[in-house]
Amino acid sequence: MSSSEKDVRLSVGDAELTVNPANGCRISSLRIGGTEVLRQGERYGCFPMVPWCGRTENGLFRNGDVPHRLPLNSPPHAIHGTGRDTAWRTARVGEQEAAFYYDLADPWPYPGRVTQTFELSEDSLTLAFGIETYGDSFPAQAGWHPWFLRDLGGGKNVEIAFDAAWQEERGENHLPTGRRIPPLPGPWDDCFGMPDGVDVTLTWPERLQLTLKSRAEWVVIYDEQAEAVCVEPQSGPPNGLNTAPRYVTPIEPLEIATTWSWRRL
């Protein structure tokens, strides 16, 4: 393992963050007061969704009139981008912050660079992405897929609270139909719209409250598994490469950030 692939650990007060750049630059651990809050395992923690989020329909997208095909890693769709399957390089590590990058490559059809930064304080963690192009403009998305443990050991399950303006109606193919509907009760594997910015609170009774915010308008909430719940802020909806393309241009990178803040109960 080269020096650029070693786990990076940040620690401030009783908050401890571990990032694994070799395994998709995912957060492999976030411990608050000695308590792990993320599901453990090489597929879990919190991984980046880049250069697209969620499912891209049938692995197909267009850039103008040029069609492109992506690997069907969740047949019949392509899911969650390539960043989580890529070894990233460490750009810098400070006492409370670290930055990583990787260069876009096949199967993504356009050259560019993705950067991800982490900034830890005693009571918050801020994550940020930037996507820049080395040439042509292209549609892209970025977001995060954290797996928060449902139970932090207190025997009481996490409670999810949020106020969305709408829910993307989900079709039988797991993709948004294009209709916006009033938010439905869970369980969810659904995308919600928050035009004033993502704002979701997770409460583990008598243990911890964590609020996840982002200036992004979209969040996918997934709570259909027994072990963990996911709150995924992202720059566009699932299949957004096709339905709501956000272009990375030579003069305008794609940038997105999220802050998780917490307090003891």
C-alpha positions, 0 to 999 in steps of 0.5 A: 500500500502506497502512502497515498492509500493509507487510511487518514484519521482526523480527531478533534475533541471526542470526534474521530473520523477515518477516511479510506482513500483506497476504498473509494475515499469513503468514511469508514468510521465516524466515532462520537464520544467513542460511539460508532455512528456508521455501519461497518463493512467495506461496502458501507460507512459513507461513500461518494456518489460521483459522477452520478447519483442513484440510478441512471436509466438502463445505463444510458445518458446523452451529452447533447446528441452524443449517447453514452453507455455506463456499466449496468452494476445494478441491472437494468440500471447503472447506480451510484457512480464510479468514485466509490470503486476507485482508489483516490489519492491524498492531496493534503492532511492537516490536523482537522481537515483532509483533501483527496482526488481522483481523475475521471477515467473509463467507463466515464467518457469524459476527462476531469478531476473530482476532489473531496474534502473533509473538515472535522470539528468537535461537533460537526463534519463538513464534506465537499465535492468539486468536479472539474473538466479537462476538456468538453462540458458534460453532465454530472452529479455528486452526493454522499451515501452514509449508512447511519446505524439504526441503533447506537446500542441503547436499544432504541431505533433512530427517528428521522425527521424532515419537511420536504416540499415534495416527493419524487413519485417512484415508478416500478423501475425504481426511477422517478416518473417525473411527477412530484407528489406530497411526501408519503410515510415510510419506509422509503427508498425515495427522493425528496425535494427541499428547495431551501436546502436539505435539512434532515435530523436523526435522533437516537433517543437519549443518545445523540441528535445529528442534523444533516444540512446542505444547500443542495435541493435533493435528498434520497432517504433509504430506511428499508434495511434493519441495520442502518438508515441512509440520508443522501444529499445530492446535486440532482435526482436519480436519473438526473443525468437524463432528466435534470442535467447539471453541466460541468464546464471549463469555467464552472465546476460542479460544487456541493457540500454538506455539514453534519452537526451533532449534540448529545442527549 
